[in-house]
Amino acid sequence: MNKHWMKVFVAAIFEVAWVVGLKHSQNAWEWTGTAIAIAVSFYLMIMAGKDLPVGTVYAVFVGLGTAGTVVSGILFFGEPFSVAKILLIIVLLAGVVGLKMVSDGKSEEGSES
């Protein structure tokens, strides 16, 4: 995995943090952390989009963020577990991996990744 895809992966981790923060923040420090997570996740996604196909970057970012948010809800916040949820997350992640695999890793301007 090159450094640009690593930015997308880290951005997705911060996306999970800010989505959880939007639901669970209750004081100024928690809201500040949520705002920082939003800024970091979008900054990393934008920086990766300068060197990778932006559509693929966004799809991978959202897919990983969605999967991470569902899994963290089940593991940490008592949301109900179901086999259907897990199977659908696997299908989602397969699509994300497939998009990354068919991506040539170059932006439309032709810059190298």
Order of alpha helices (4+ residues) and beta strands (2+ residues): alpha-alpha-alpha-alpha
